[in-house]
Amino acid sequence: MKLTILGGGGFRVPLVYGALLQDHAEGRVTHVVLHDLDAGRLSAVTRVLAEQAAGVPDAPEVSATTDLDEALRGADFVFSAIRVGGLEGRANDERVALAEGVLGQETVGAGGIAYGLRTVPVAVDIARRVARLAPEAWVINFTNPAGLVTEAMSRHLGDRVIGICDSPVGLGRRIARVLGGNPKEAWIDYVGLNHLGWVRGLHIAGRDELPRLLADPDLLGSFEEGKLFGVDWLRSLGAIPNEYLHYYYFNREAVRAYQQAEKTRGAFLHDQQARFYAEMRNPDAPAWKVWDDTRAEREATYMAENRETAGAGERDEDDLSGGYEKVALALMRAIARDERTTLILNVRNRRTLSVLDTDAVIEVPCLVDANGAHPVTVEPLPDHATGLVCAVKAVEREVLSAADSGSRASAVKAFALHPLVDSVNVARRLVEGYTEVHPGLAYLR
C-alpha cells in the first residue's frame, strides 16, 4: 500500500513514520513517498527516517520527490501536511495581527484567516490533482486550519477527504485518566468545529462521568484544561472546552501575553527549525538525536503563553507525546482493512448539527469503516456554543469565497466578522498588512 505525504520535508513527518514502523499487521503501508518543494528539507527528513528504520525488519520503503504529480500517482492514501509560506509566513501572520492588537495564532482569529487565505488555493489545486491522478485515494488532511482546508478540499473530493486533529483526543484522554477510566474504552461526547469544540459528556461503561468531574473542584483543577480555564468557569459552562477556546474566553489576556513574549510561537519555531535543518546539512550529525531533542523542546513549549496567563505551570509529561499521527494511522487502518472504529474527525455535517448546512465541515465523533467516516448523531449545542460555531463557520465561508473569487471585499468581510476582530477598520488594515507581507495573497483584488 502506497502512502504519499505532502509536506514530506516537514519537521513532524518522523512521528508519522514512527507510527508506521509499529504497524506490523497485514495490509500495511509498504511504500512512503515524501513530497516537498524544498529538496534540502526532504533530504534532512529522509535521513531521520533512515535512522528510525535501522534494524526494523520490513520497514516501509521511503522515497522522496519534488514532483507533485509523480507523488500522487498510484497513491492509496495521501496525508496532506503542507505549510504554505512556511514558518516565516506564520511569524508574519502573528506579527501583523499583534500590531493591530488582535490575535495572530495560526488557526484562531486573524492569523488563522490569513493562513487560510494563503492555503486554500493550494489545497484546492491538490484536491483537483488527486481527483485526476488518484481518484480512489483517501486524503487525510493535517493542514491547518484543518476544518476550513478540509471543507475546501471536500468540494472536489467529497467524503474522500477527512480532516484530523489530536486536540479532542488528548482532551478526552486527560478527562478519562482523571476519572480513573481507560481512555480507549471511553465514549467522548464532543462536538464543534476544529479548535472550537466542547466535551459535554464522557461515558465509561455506559455511565456519563463528566458530572462527577464537574462536581469535584480538586479533580477538575488537576489536569491541563482545569488549570487553563479555571474550575469556576468550567463549572459555569457545564462542559470542558478544547484548549483553543482559551483564545476566545481569555482573549485580552492571551493577546497581551503574546505581545509581551520575547518571540511569538511562529518566530520561535522558525528559529528552532532553522537550526535543525542547518545542523542536518552536516553529514556527520546524528539525525535521529538532533530531531528528537528538537521535538522535545517544541512540545514542552506548546501554548506556553496561555499557560503562563492562567498560572497553569508546565505541561504534564503525559501530554508531551503528541498524538495526531496515531489518529491518522487509526483512520487509515480502519478504512484500508475495514477495522471499524470510532474517532473524532473533521467531516461534512450531513444532518448532524441542524444549525449548519449539510456541506459544512464539523468536528464530531465518527464511525469509520471501509466506506469512510460517518458522523454520529449528537445533541444540539447550547446557545453560547451555537453562537460561536455559527459565527466562525460564517467567517470560514467568506474565506472560501475570497479564495475562489479573489475578492478583497470578501477577505475584509472574513476578518471583520470574526468574534476576535473588533472593528471593520482593523479588518481593512489587516488585509492591507497581510497582502504586503505575503506574495501568496496577490490574488486578492
Disulfide bonds with the S-S distance in Angstrom:
none
